[in-house]
């Protein structure tokens, strides 16, 4: 069982990455689609109850927001994988402006997410962490740059 948590500001490629890598294997939890936290919580619980693989395709800028998915997934025995989508805010704004008007996020929303963004950390409960950026030929995925902390020494 696998739970994948995306983290990154708007217009960094999260939904496109989902479509390219996980569309045929993982259920997509997205506030853009579900529109309410209630619906999202119901779908999350259904995934956990049925042991379905899922991807949380939201900005998830803070550890507290990611905990809403990580904690129940870990309690249900899932491996939790995090993908952090790197972006320079001005590049995200430029990509956002290329979207259809109905799908664009106001610039203030993007900069607000930038201001709240906390990098994911192993201590949140991730079993795997990756760094994603948009390269010339598509997405570049690399292992997280910091080492996983050593387990505590037994006394």
N, C-alpha and C positions, 0 to 999 in steps of 0.2 A: 504494500500500500504506500502510495506516494502523494504527498501534498506539496505543491509548488507555490511559493509566495513570491510575487513580483514586487519590486520596490523601485520607484523612480518617478520623476516629475512627468507631467503630461507631455505627449508628443515625443517620447523617446523610443518608440517602437514596441512597446509591450504587447499590444493587441496583434500586431503583425507577427511578432516573434511567436506568440501563442498559435496563430494560424499556421505558421510554417513548421513548428516543432511539435505541437501537442494537440492539434485539432482532432486528430483521429484516435487519440488515446486517453484524453483527460477532459473531464467536465469543466466548463469555464464558469467561474463565479465572478461577476462583474457588476458593480453598481450602475455602470452605464446601461447595462441591459436590464437588470432587475429593479432598479429605481428606488428601492427601499431597503433599509437594513433588516427589516422583518423578513422580507422575501429572501434576502441573502442568507440570513441565519437559518431559515427553513431548508434552503437548498444545501447549505453546509451540513446541517444535521442529517439530511438524507444521504449525502455522500458518506458521512461517517458511519451511519447505520448500515449502509450497503457495502462498505469498504471500497467505494469507487475512488479512482484516482482523480485528482482535481487540481486546477490552477486558479489562484486568486489573482485576477487581472485588474488590480486597482493600483493607485499610486502608493498606498501604504507607507507614507513618509516617516512615521514614528514607530519606535519599538512598541508603544502601547497599542497602536493600530494593528501591527503585525501579530501581537499576542492574541488578539481576538480569533485568529485562525490557528496559530502555532500551538497554543495550550490545549485546545480540544483535539487537535490532530495527534499531538504527542500522547495524550491520554488514551486515544483510541488505537495506539500502536503504529502510527504512520511514521515513515521517514520524511523529514521536512527538508526541502531543498529551497534555497533562496537564490534569486537572480536580481542583482542590482543593476539597473539600467543607467549608465553614466550619460550625462549630457551637459553641454554648456547651455545655460538658459536662453541666450540669444539664438542659438541654433534650434532649440525646441520651439521658440516663438516663431521662427521662420518656417519650420515644418508644420506647425499648427495652422499657419496662414495658408498652407497648400491644401488643407482639408476642405471638404464641402462646408459651406457657411453654417449649416445646421449642426455640424460636428465639431466646430471650433470651440475652444475654451478661451474665455477672456484672458488677456495677458495678465491681469491681476491674479487670476487663479493659478497660473503657472508660477508667477513670482511668489505667491503665497505658499505654494508647495515647496519651493526652493528654500524659503525661510524656515519651514518646519522640518526639512529633511534631516533625518538622522541615519547615518550609515548602518546597515545591518551588522550584527555582531554575533559571534558564536554563542555567547552567553544567553541569547534569546531562545536557544533550543534548536538551531539549525544543525542538520546532519551533514549537509553539503552547502557551500556558498560559491556563487559565481559572479563574475563581473562581466557585463555585456555592454558593448559599444557598437555603434554603427560604423562599419568600415566601407571601403570602396566597393568591395564585392558582396556586401551584405553584413550580417551580424557576425561579430567576433566575440567568442565566449572564452573566458580565461578563468582559471581557479582564483579564488579570493586571495588577496595579497597578504593578509596576515595569517599567521599560523594559528591553528586551533590550540587553545590553552591545554597544558598537560593536566591529566586528572590529578586530583588531590592525593598527596602521599598518605599512605595508611599509617596510623600511629600505633 
